Amino acid sequence: MKKATMATAIGNLVEWYEYGIYSYTAAIIGSQFFPEGSGTTALLYAFAVFAISFFFRPLGGLIFGSIGDRLGRKKILVITIMLMSLSTAAIGLVPHYGTIGVTATVLLIILRIAQGLAAGGEYTGASVFMNESSPSNRRGLFTSLLESGSLLGYIIGSVFVAILTSILSTEDMASWGWRIPFICSLPLALVGMYVRTKIDDTPTFIKMKEENTLSKNPLKEMFLTARKPLVISFLVVAFANGAYYTLLTYLPSYFETQVGLSSMESMIVTTLGMVLMLILIPIFGVMSDRYGKKPFLLLSSGLTILTAIPIIAYVSSGAPSGPLVGYFALDVIVAIFIGVFPSTLPMLFPNRVRNTAYGASYNVSTAIFGGGAPLIITSLQTSTGNKLMPAFFLMGTALMAIIAIMNLPKAINNSSKIDSDTSIEKTKII
């Protein structure tokens, strides 16, 4: 379990390290690759490029998910971490618009697409691997550590950018300093790839291979055997990643453009918030092993609907404590959900199509509500002028999650009573 936890978590660390450095250099990237727009327009373009990669995540989920179901869960983990890191490092080497013109913008988009394909297989592949490798009565703990790895990667990325911003001049940071964090992703990937080559495949896959029961066409089979879990997973992920990406990729810019914080103040607030989540997520994962999944998932989504508007209103009210208190309040609410859902969703799916089906549902939902969150909220806020748009977005996705949570099967609600052969098709719906 130590090897499996390290191997899977480090991939998420690398993935979210890239999200962190992109989020905190988005304004610079916008000016470097979209110089003809105003500051706001360039930032919107940068977020659009951020979102583009997410629309290729479903394709990556299907490609790598199929590989995981047919050839092995372990194989996809080695491929995805290298593809992600090579693409990230290459972004740091692409000349800016002023040097090669629109070719620079095209190259940036291509590399973000490659990242999207890799990310589409990375998280769901790691999640399935950890769920199938963990003891059933500790699944909440071990899978929650994947999310902790994600946050640690994001924190490392944001702190790295903060250090560079503090020691470099504005001109040097915009000219070449922003490239350093992207290039430095490669050493992280090499460590991750080495660790992943040293682990065995999951007991579930090994058993299916020995019994010659592997699916030959998992994409076709998932529509025959996993229609209901596909819908439930899609709706749950809409809130999980909609809230996650709102906190980690949209609110840092919101603090600067709508609340009036400096870039350093925004970075301090969000980094402290992420440290809080890093601590809370495994705690809720452990609690879900003991008390079940459904109560915590409903608590988080319900609290979001009740408190999102007052929290965001306080954040944007001008009160000195608004950003920090509001961000911490959202962190606690979202951490409840993030600590529990990773041990819930993969086990909805039959073994033979688990990688493919979870990869499809997770990544389609993430493309729309996760990667699209900054673009959706920014566009709505720009057109309406309403500073409460982040709250409305969170409330809408939380309502979707509640609908799905009410249809979780009893066995999934208490993972200590199921093994990796359990799927929603074999269990009674609550």
Secondary structure, DSSP 8 states (H G I E B T S, - for coil): -HHHHHHHHHHHHHHHHHHHHHHHTHHHHHHHH-TTS-HHHHHHHHHHHHHHHHTTHHHHHHHHHHHHHHT-HHHHHHHHHHHHHHHHHHHTTS--HHHHTHHHHHHHHHHHHHHHHHHHHHHHHHHHHHHHHS-GGGHHHHHHHHHHHHHHHHHHHHHHHHHHHHHS-HHHIIIIITHHHHHTHHHHHHHHHHHHHTS---HHHHHHHHTT---S-HHHHHHHH-HHHHHHHHHHHHHHHHHHHIIIIIHHHHIIIII---HHHHHHHHHHHHHHHHHHHHHHHHHHHHH-SHHHHHHHHHHHHHHHHHHHHHHTS--TTHHHHHHHHHHHHHHHHHTTGGGTSGGGS-GGGHHHHHHHHHHHHIIIIITTHHHHHHHHHHHH--TTHHHHHHHHHHHHHHHHHTT-BHHHHSGGG--TT--GGGS-B-
